[in-house]
Each structure stands twice: as C-alpha cells, then as structure tokens.
C-alpha cells in the first residue's frame, strides 16, 4: 500500500488541480465526511459537509466559472500539529467574461489525515472576484436581502 500524501503534498495537488481547471477531480482529495468553510464568502452557504456535496460544488464551478486561476507567491507553513498546514498564496486571475486581470489573496488552513483533507477553512478575497466580474451590485443586493 502506498504511503499517504503529506498535508503539504495534498495542498499542492489541490492548487495544481484548480490551476489546471480540473475541478471535477478535486473532490477525490477530500475525506468522505470533510468539512469546508469559506469563512469570508459574503452570501450563500459558507459551510460544505461531505465529499459528495463538495463534488457537486466543484462540478458547478467547473460548469460556470469564468475565472482562470494561476497560483503565485505560494507559502505553505507547517504547524506543530502534523495534520495541519497553513497555505498563503495569491491567484493571478483572468476573468474570461470581462477580460480583467487582477490578483486575489488567499489563505487556507487544511487538516489532512491519511492523505485526505478532513477540514479546510478558506479565506479568499471574494470582493475582488465580485468586482472583477461586474457582480458587485448583485452582491450588494443579496446582502441587503439577508
């Protein structure tokens, strides 16, 4: 039986898959009962539980995302907990619909056990993504409706 990937290696596979647009493969990096929290998401669900739910979410992104994401300035910090890494990175973003390019800052705190992500707290710059896509007015309206 092959040795499980380390938390750093799992993060690397995750970010490489995102950069390559292989969203439908990403759910395989998560444990069956994984929990992902998108802490700064301004609207919508901020907590996703289970590989199946994550698979559905990744399929939605694959089908509808106008973004090309290229990771840059990646720093992965190991912690005193062997299962946890903190990844700081930027995405160089091309918004295919608007033609805008920009950078978006990100931090992810991943807990990886037996080579699978069991939990992730994701801090992405959702405001930059909304502005670049021209979705800021819709975002403001959604926030007012909450």
HUFEN-V244425 format. One record per pair of residues at least 12 apart in sequence whose ideal C-beta (glycine too) atoms are under 10 Angstrom apart, sorted by the first residue. I is the first residue (numbers start at 1). GAP is how many residues later the second one is. D is the distance in Angstrom with one decimal. If there is no record, write none. Layout:
BEGIN
((I	GAP	D) (I	GAP	D))
END
This chain:
BEGIN
((2	113	8.9) (3	112	8.2) (4	108	8.4) (4	109	8.4) (4	110	4.9) (4	111	3.1) (4	112	7.9) (5	24	8.8) (5	107	7.6) (5	109	9.2) (5	110	4.4) (5	111	8.6) (6	72	8.9) (6	76	8.7) (6	77	9.7) (6	79	8.5) (6	106	7.4) (6	109	8.1) (7	69	8.3) (7	71	7.5) (7	72	9.0) (7	74	9.3) (7	75	7.7) (7	76	6.2) (7	77	6.7) (7	78	4.3) (7	79	9.8) (7	80	9.4) (7	103	6.0) (7	104	7.6) (7	105	3.8) (7	106	8.8) (7	108	9.0) (7	110	8.5) (8	68	5.2) (8	69	9.4) (8	70	6.8) (8	77	5.6) (8	79	8.6) (8	102	9.3) (8	104	8.6) (9	67	9.7) (9	76	9.8) (9	103	8.6) (9	106	8.1) (10	19	6.0) (10	20	9.4) (10	75	8.4) (10	100	7.0) (10	102	4.8) (10	103	9.9) (10	105	6.4) (10	106	7.3) (10	107	6.1) (11	18	9.1) (11	63	8.8) (11	65	5.9) (11	74	5.8) (11	75	9.5) (11	76	5.2) (11	78	9.4) (11	97	7.1) (11	99	5.7) (11	101	7.8) (11	106	8.5) (11	109	9.4) (12	59	9.7) (12	62	8.5) (12	64	7.8) (12	75	9.2) (13	12	9.2) (13	13	8.8) (13	15	9.3) (13	16	6.0) (13	102	9.7) (13	104	9.9) (14	12	6.5) (14	15	5.5) (14	16	9.1) (14	73	8.8) (14	94	8.2) (14	96	7.9) (14	98	9.8) (14	103	7.4) (14	106	8.8) (15	54	8.9) (15	56	5.0) (15	59	6.9) (15	61	9.4) (15	72	7.5) (15	74	7.1) (15	76	9.3) (15	91	9.4) (15	93	8.8) (16	55	8.2) (17	12	7.5) (17	41	9.2) (18	40	9.4) (18	43	9.1) (18	49	9.8) (18	51	5.7) (18	52	9.5) (18	53	7.5) (18	73	8.4) (19	49	8.6) (19	50	6.0) (19	51	5.8) (19	52	5.6) (19	72	8.6) (19	73	9.8) (20	49	9.7) (21	40	9.4) (21	41	7.3) (21	44	8.5) (21	46	9.4) (21	47	7.4) (21	48	8.3) (22	36	9.3) (22	40	8.4) (23	32	9.5) (23	34	8.9) (23	35	4.3) (23	36	7.1) (23	37	8.8) (23	38	5.1) (23	39	3.8) (23	40	8.7) (23	42	7.8) (24	31	7.7) (24	34	6.2) (24	35	6.0) (24	37	9.4) (24	38	5.5) (24	39	9.5) (25	30	9.8) (25	33	8.3) (25	37	9.6) (26	28	7.5) (26	29	8.2) (26	31	9.3) (26	32	5.0) (26	33	9.8) (26	35	9.0) (26	36	9.1) (26	91	9.6) (27	23	9.5) (27	24	5.3) (27	25	7.7) (27	26	8.9) (27	27	4.9) (27	28	3.6) (27	29	8.5) (27	30	8.4) (27	31	5.6) (27	32	8.5) (27	90	10.0) (28	23	7.9) (28	26	9.8) (28	27	8.5) (28	30	9.9) (28	88	8.6) (29	22	9.2) (29	25	9.1) (29	81	9.7) (29	83	8.8) (29	86	8.6) (29	87	6.6) (29	88	5.6) (29	91	9.9) (30	18	9.4) (30	20	8.4) (30	21	4.9) (30	22	9.8) (30	23	9.6) (30	24	5.4) (30	25	8.5) (30	28	9.5) (30	82	9.7) (30	86	6.1) (30	87	4.7) (30	88	7.9) (30	89	9.4) (30	90	8.1) (31	19	9.0) (31	20	6.8) (31	23	9.9) (31	80	9.5) (31	81	8.9) (31	82	6.9) (31	83	7.9) (31	84	9.3) (31	85	4.2) (31	86	6.5) (31	87	4.6) (31	88	8.6) (32	18	6.8) (32	19	5.2) (32	20	8.3) (32	84	8.3) (32	86	9.4) (33	16	7.2) (33	17	6.1) (33	18	7.7) (33	83	10.0) (33	85	7.4) (33	86	9.6) (34	14	8.2) (34	15	7.5) (34	16	6.8) (34	17	6.0) (34	19	9.0) (34	20	6.5) (34	77	9.1) (34	79	9.9) (34	82	7.3) (34	83	5.5) (34	84	5.5) (34	85	6.5) (34	86	7.3) (35	12	6.8) (35	13	7.4) (35	14	5.3) (35	15	8.3) (35	18	9.8) (35	19	9.6) (35	76	9.2) (35	82	9.4) (35	83	7.5) (35	84	4.9) (35	85	7.6) (35	86	9.1) (36	12	4.6) (36	13	8.0) (36	14	9.5) (36	17	8.7) (36	18	6.3) (36	21	8.3) (36	72	9.5) (36	74	9.6) (36	81	7.9) (36	83	7.4) (36	84	4.7) (36	85	8.1) (36	86	6.6) (37	12	9.7) (37	72	9.3) (37	82	7.9) (37	83	7.2) (37	84	5.0) (37	85	6.8) (37	86	9.5) (38	19	9.7) (38	82	9.0) (38	83	8.5) (38	84	5.0) (38	85	8.3) (38	86	6.8) (38	88	8.0) (39	68	9.3) (39	70	9.4) (39	82	5.7) (39	83	6.7) (39	84	5.4) (39	85	8.7) (39	87	10.0) (40	67	9.7) (40	82	8.3) (40	83	5.6) (40	84	6.6) (40	85	7.8) (40	86	5.8) (40	87	8.5) (41	81	8.5) (41	82	9.9) (41	83	7.8) (41	85	5.8) (42	84	5.4) (42	85	7.3) (42	87	9.9) (42	88	7.5) (42	97	5.9) (42	98	9.3) (42	100	7.6) (42	101	6.2) (42	104	9.3) (43	83	8.9) (43	87	9.6) (43	95	9.3) (43	96	6.7) (43	97	10.0) (43	98	9.6) (43	99	4.4) (43	100	6.3) (43	102	8.6) (43	103	6.8) (44	82	9.9) (44	98	8.1) (44	102	9.9) (45	12	8.8) (46	76	9.5) (48	72	9.3) (48	74	9.9) (51	65	8.7) (51	66	9.5) (54	63	9.1) (54	66	9.5) (65	30	9.7) (65	31	8.9) (65	64	9.8) (65	68	9.9) (66	27	10.0) (66	28	8.9) (66	29	5.7) (66	30	4.6) (66	31	4.3) (66	32	7.9) (66	66	9.5) (66	67	6.7) (67	24	8.2) (67	26	5.7) (67	27	7.1) (67	28	6.0) (67	29	7.3) (67	30	9.1) (67	37	9.1) (67	62	7.2) (67	65	8.4) (67	66	8.1) (68	23	9.2) (68	24	8.6) (68	25	7.0) (68	26	4.2) (68	27	8.2) (68	28	6.5) (68	33	9.3) (69	21	9.9) (69	22	4.5) (69	23	7.6) (69	24	5.9) (69	25	8.3) (69	35	8.2) (69	37	9.5) (69	60	9.9) (70	20	9.1) (70	21	6.5) (70	22	4.3) (70	23	7.7) (70	24	7.9) (70	31	9.9) (70	33	9.8) (71	16	9.4) (71	18	5.2) (71	19	7.3) (71	20	6.1) (71	21	7.9) (71	35	8.5) (72	17	6.9) (72	18	4.9) (72	19	7.3) (72	20	5.4) (72	31	7.6) (73	15	7.6) (73	16	5.9) (73	17	4.8) (73	18	9.6) (73	19	9.4) (73	30	8.8) (73	32	9.0) (73	33	9.9) (74	13	6.8) (74	14	7.6) (74	15	4.2) (74	16	8.2) (74	32	9.5) (75	12	7.2) (75	13	4.8) (75	14	7.0) (75	32	9.9) (76	12	8.0) (76	13	8.5) (76	32	9.4) (76	34	9.2) (77	32	9.8) (79	30	8.8) (79	32	9.8) (81	30	7.8) (82	30	9.3) (82	31	9.7) (83	27	8.6) (83	28	5.1) (83	29	5.8) (83	30	5.5) (83	31	9.5) (83	35	7.8) (83	36	9.3) (84	25	6.8) (84	26	6.9) (84	27	5.2) (84	28	7.8) (84	35	9.0) (85	23	8.4) (85	24	7.7) (85	25	5.4) (85	26	8.6) (85	27	7.3) (86	21	6.8) (86	22	7.4) (86	23	5.2) (86	24	7.9) (86	35	9.5) (87	19	7.7) (87	20	6.9) (87	21	4.7) (87	22	8.0) (87	23	6.9) (87	33	9.8) (87	35	9.8) (88	17	8.0) (88	18	7.4) (88	19	5.3) (88	20	8.4) (88	35	9.5) (89	15	9.6) (89	16	8.0) (89	17	5.4) (89	18	8.0) (89	19	8.1) (90	12	9.9) (90	13	4.9) (90	14	6.7) (90	15	5.7) (90	16	6.9) (90	35	9.0) (91	12	6.8) (91	13	4.8) (91	14	8.3) (91	15	6.4) (91	33	8.3) (91	34	8.5) (91	37	9.2) (91	38	9.1) (92	12	8.6) (93	32	9.5) (93	35	7.7) (93	36	7.3) (93	39	6.6) (93	40	9.7) (94	38	9.3) (95	34	8.2) (95	36	9.7) (95	37	4.7) (95	38	5.5) (95	39	8.7) (96	37	9.9) (97	35	9.4) (97	36	6.7) (97	37	8.0) (98	33	9.9) (98	34	6.3) (98	35	6.2) (98	36	6.0) (98	37	9.9) (99	33	9.7) (100	31	8.6) (100	32	4.5) (100	33	8.0) (100	34	8.7) (101	31	8.3) (102	23	9.2) (102	26	6.0) (102	27	8.7) (102	29	8.1) (102	30	5.3) (103	22	8.4) (103	25	7.6) (104	20	6.6) (104	21	4.2) (104	22	8.5) (104	23	9.0) (104	24	4.6) (104	25	6.1) (104	28	8.3) (105	18	8.3) (105	19	7.9) (105	20	5.0) (105	23	7.9) (106	16	7.4) (106	17	6.7) (106	18	5.0) (106	19	7.0) (107	14	8.4) (107	15	7.8) (107	16	4.3) (107	17	8.3) (107	18	9.9) (108	12	5.9) (108	13	7.2) (108	14	5.1) (108	15	7.2) (108	16	8.5) (109	12	4.5) (109	13	8.1) (109	14	8.1) (110	12	9.0) (126	13	8.2) (127	12	8.0) (130	12	10.0))
END
